[in-house]
C-alpha cells in the first residue's frame, strides 16, 4: 500500500477533538492502518507552532504527540534538509 503523507492539517485534526476535520482524520487513520506514514520536520514544527498559543494542556498534548510520532516505527519523519533539497529539485 502506498504511503500516506501526513501534513500539518492532518496532525492538527487528529489532535483537536473540536476540529471540523477530526472525524475524517480519524477515519482515514483507521482505513489506512497498513500504510506507512511520511511527514517532515517542517510539518511537526508547524504543528507545534499551531498549538503554541493554546492552553497548557493542549501544548503538552502536542509535545507528547510529536515525541510519539518521532518514536513510532510506522512514521518516517523526513529531515528538514532532505525535504528542502527535494523541494528545490522539484
SULQUI-V824128 format. One line per field, one symbol per residue. psi: psi as a letter, one per 30 degrees, with the letter a starting at -180 (. if undefined). Layout:
psi: ???
This chain:
psi: kllkkjleeeeeeeejffkfgeeeeeeeeefhffklkkaleeeeeeeeeeffgaleeeeeeeeeeeeeeffjffkjjkleeeeeeeeee.
